[in-house]
Amino acid sequence: MTGLDAVDRIEVVSADLTRQQVDAIVNPANPQLANAGGAAGAISRAAGPELQRACDELIAESGVLRTGQAVVTDAFQLPCGKVIHVVGPVYGQHGGEEAELLAAAHRNAISLAADSGLASVAFPAISCGIFGYPVEEAAPIAIATTAQTLGESGDRVELVRFCFIGESERAVFAQALEDLRG
């Protein structure tokens, strides 16, 4: 199966990420997994204090995460089963490597889902909030990398859903998906 064959397993929707009934949601984390603001804060509040404790234990055991790295925890009070925490790049602070690091964040999150037996995953727009990545640049990278990684992982991940509260971000991601379909 090629990446383009996998495009039918990608959805772009208007929805609250923290209410997704999927196997896992993706937390756009910082390297310390300190879930304070933005989407990470919303995920942390919805999951309850156990999520931050689990993140603190991961950091104590393994150290801070590298940009692009993904780890998984339980989801606690969220309706999904797991939370995949992934560190996206801060725009303009990686010497021109932002696109590759953003692709790595998506690739590693999907690969971790596949390896963990998680068949459905919901994503936010990684790095497009407080990390400053322009959504117009991020969307094609996120969608293309997701399709390619789904194709490479066979049918282990059956669904990737990109969730947006704002219509403008959703529309940009939907257009990137449509462009990939050709």
N, C-alpha and C positions, 0 to 999 in steps of 0.2 A: 504494500500500500504506500503511495506517495503522499507527501504533505498536502497536495491539492485534493486528493481523495478524502482527506480527513476534514476538509472545510465544512462539510455538512454536519459535523459534530460540534460546531462552534455556534453559539448564540450570543446576540447582543440585545440586552433588555433594559428597560427602565424598572429598577427594583432595588430594594434595600438589601445590601449584601448580607447584613446580619440576620436576615429572616429566611435565607435560602435553605431549603431542605435538600441538601446535596451531601455527598460524602465528606467534602471538605470545602472550606472557604480559604482564600489566600489573604493573609495579613501583610500589607505593605509596611514592613518593619524597618526600624533603624538598627544599626549594628549591635546595640545593647539590648534589643527587644524590650525597650521601655515604651509601653503602649499608652502614651499620654494624649496625643492630639490627632486630629484628622480621622481618617478611616481606621487607623490602628486604635485610636482612643474609643471610637464607636464600637469596634469589635471587643475591646477589653471591657467596656461598660456592659455590653450585652452578655458577655461570657461570665462575668462575675470575677471576684478577686482571685479565684483559683488559677485563672489563666496567667495573670501576672506572676503569681508564685511559681507556676510551671516554667515560665520564661526565665525567671531569675535563677531557677535551679539549672536550666540548660546553660546559661551564661556562666554560672559558677563552675560547672563541670567542664565546659569546652572553650570558654572565652568568647569574646565578641565575634560576631559573624562578619565575613567578608562580603563585599558588594557582589550580588549575584547568588550568594549561598542561600539554601533553603533548609529548614528544619520543620519538624511536625510535633504538635502537642495535641492533647485531648481538647475538645471544644467546650467542655463543662456545660454552661447553661444555654449555649447556642443550639439551634435546631439541627445543625450539621454534626457529623461525628468527630471531625478533626479540624484543626487549624494548621495550615501550612504557612509558616512565617518566612518571608523572603525579603532580602535587602536589595532594593533598587538603587540605581545611581542618583546622586545629587547632580542636577544638570549644571554643566560648566565646571565641574570640579574633578574630572577624571582624565584630563589631558587628551580630549578627543575620543576617548574610548567609551563614551556614554552609550552609544547605540549597541555595541557588543555586550556591554554590561546589562543593559535592559533586556536584550535577547537572552542572555544567560539567566537572568532572574526568571523569565517565563519558562525557559527550557528546564531549568533545575526544579521549579515548582511542579511542572507536569511530570517530569521523570520521577520525582519523589512520590507523587500521587500514584503513578503506575506501579512503582516498586512496593508501595504500601497497600496495594489492593483497593485504591480509592477510585471508583469508576466515574464519579461526577465531581466537578470542581467549579467553584464560582470565584471569579477574579474581580478586583477593582481596576482602576487605571493606575498601575504601579508607577510611582515616581512623578505623577502628574499633579499631585497636591503640593504639599510644602517642600518637596524636593525639586519643584520648579520645571519639570520636563514638559515642554510644550506638547499638548495633546495631539496636535497635527503631525508632529514628528513621531510621537510614541505609538500611536494607533497602528500604523502600517507595520512597525517592528513587532508589536505585541501579537497582532493577528497572524502575520506571516510565520513568526517563530512558533506560535501555538499550532498552526496547521502542520508545519514541518515536524514538530515534536510528536504530535498526535500520530502522524503517518509513520514515524520511526518506532513508536511504542506499540504498534499493532492495534488491537482493539481493547487493550487494558483500560484505557480511559475513554469512556463512551461519550462524555459530554463535558465541554468547557463553556461556561456561561460568563460573559462579561456583564457586570451589573453597574448601573449608573443611576444616581439620583437626578443629576442635571441632564437636561435634554441636549445641550450643546455637545457635551462629551460623548453621550450615547450616539448622536448623529455622526460624529467623526469616526467612531469605532465601527458603526454600521456601514459607513461608506468604505472604510478600509476592508471590511469583510466582503462587501459587494465587488470592490475592485479586484480582490484576490480570486473571487469566483469567475471574474472575467465576463 
